[in-house]
Amino acid sequence: MIRVAVIEDHPVFRHGLAEAIGQTPEMELCAAAASIEKYEPLASPPPDVVVLDLHLPGRQGADGVSYVAGLGGSVLVVSAAATRADVVNAIAAGTISTPHSRGVD
């Protein structure tokens, strides 16, 4: 069983991801939060994977990736609004995958 957490500030996207994860037999949704600050108290025990938006209220971007990675679990960034610099910085900060964005070559 893969334990997954979602940190996404857009409620519809967050709930959609949570629903998809919850319906996948190999996955268990262990937390869903609108920001890193709201996720932090839910991070123990740490999940296997954290699906993280780069652009959140409060802590965000590469700093957010680094912080979440430090809480435990691998970080998978999903962002529709990432620039090339966002992608490079997220990779350097410890993501397991690059964001998919129409604006990044």
Residue, then its C-alpha position, 0 to 999 in steps of 0.5 A: m500500500i502506497r501512502v499518499a498526501v496531497i497539498e494543493d490550494h485549489p479545492v476542486f483539484r485537491h478533492g479530485l486528486a484525493e478521490a482518485i487516490g482513494q479509489t486506487p486499490e494500491m494507494e491510501l490517502c493519508a492527508a489532504a491540505a490546502s497549504i504546507e502549514k496546514y499539512e505539517p500537523l498531518a505529516s506524522p507518520p510521513p507518507d510515502v509520497v506527497v503530491l505538492d503544488l508549487h504555488l501555495p499560500g505561505r511557504q511555496g516553490a523550491d523552499g516548500v519542496s525542501y521543507v516538505a521533503g524534510l518532513g518525510g516522504s518523496v515529493l511529486v510536484v504537480s503544477a500548471a503554472a510553473t516556469r523553467a526556473d520553478v522546475v529547475n529549482a524544484i528538482a534541485a530541492g528534491t522532487i521525484s518528478t518534474p511538473h507538467s506545464r504547458g509553459v515549460d519546454 
